């Protein structure tokens, strides 16, 4: 991984660690908060690589519509959904119910 990518991934992880229990955010919101609004896909790559760390709540990052697009990166069939439901977030058909209610908008000073 290029050094710039590694630095960006670490910044993504710093934001994700701040997502409150019972809240979610999107790849795009993280990218925007980091001053790289067009880098939502790169945030996704960072999240795919995040499972090597124990302190990153990757289950709290979803797409802009509240869909659990990263669910296949968790062990087991419904682990991401189960983790969200354990925090009080209802999920139906791989989509968060009342997504806006659970959405957390990161604020990062760069």
BELDA-V654413 format. One record per residue. N is the residue number from 0. RES is the residue in one small letter. PSI is psi in whole degrees, 0 to 359 (999 if undefined). NEAR is the number of other ideal C-beta (glycine too) atoms within 12 Angstrom. Layout:
# BELDA-V654413
<<N:RES:PSI:NEAR> <N:RES:PSI:NEAR>>
This chain:
# BELDA-V654413
<<0:x:135:15> <1:x:150:10> <2:x:319:9> <3:x:319:13> <4:x:318:18> <5:x:316:16> <6:x:316:17> <7:x:316:27> <8:x:317:31> <9:x:323:21> <10:x:320:28> <11:x:313:41> <12:x:324:29> <13:x:320:24> <14:x:313:38> <15:x:324:40> <16:x:340:24> <17:x:350:25> <18:x:123:35> <19:x:152:19> <20:x:134:18> <21:x:8:22> <22:x:161:29> <23:x:164:46> <24:x:175:40> <25:x:162:37> <26:x:316:38> <27:x:322:27> <28:x:321:34> <29:x:314:46> <30:x:315:31> <31:x:317:24> <32:x:331:29> <33:x:5:32> <34:x:21:17> <35:x:59:27> <36:x:331:17> <37:x:14:13> <38:x:27:25> <39:x:321:27> <40:x:321:20> <41:x:324:28> <42:x:320:40> <43:x:318:28> <44:x:320:24> <45:x:318:37> <46:x:323:40> <47:x:327:24> <48:x:358:24> <49:x:346:30> <50:x:354:22> <51:x:347:15> <52:x:143:18> <53:x:346:10> <54:x:19:14> <55:x:114:28> <56:x:69:33> <57:x:335:39> <58:x:345:37> <59:x:6:37> <60:x:122:47> <61:x:178:41> <62:x:177:27> <63:x:346:24> <64:x:4:18> <65:x:16:31> <66:x:140:24> <67:x:68:36> <68:x:340:29> <69:x:9:34> <70:x:331:29> <71:x:355:18> <72:x:2:23> <73:x:148:24> <74:x:138:14> <75:x:166:13> <76:x:317:12> <77:x:28:19> <78:x:316:21> <79:x:314:34> <80:x:315:29> <81:x:321:18> <82:x:318:27> <83:x:317:37> <84:x:327:20> <85:x:340:18> <86:x:8:23> <87:x:15:18> <88:x:120:33> <89:x:135:20> <90:x:128:29> <91:x:128:16> <92:x:46:14> <93:x:22:21> <94:x:139:24> <95:x:128:38> <96:x:137:21> <97:x:49:16> <98:x:314:26> <99:x:327:16> <100:x:327:15> <101:x:355:28> <102:x:131:26> <103:x:125:29> <104:x:113:20> <105:x:143:32> <106:x:116:16> <107:x:135:21> <108:x:119:10> <109:x:999:14>>
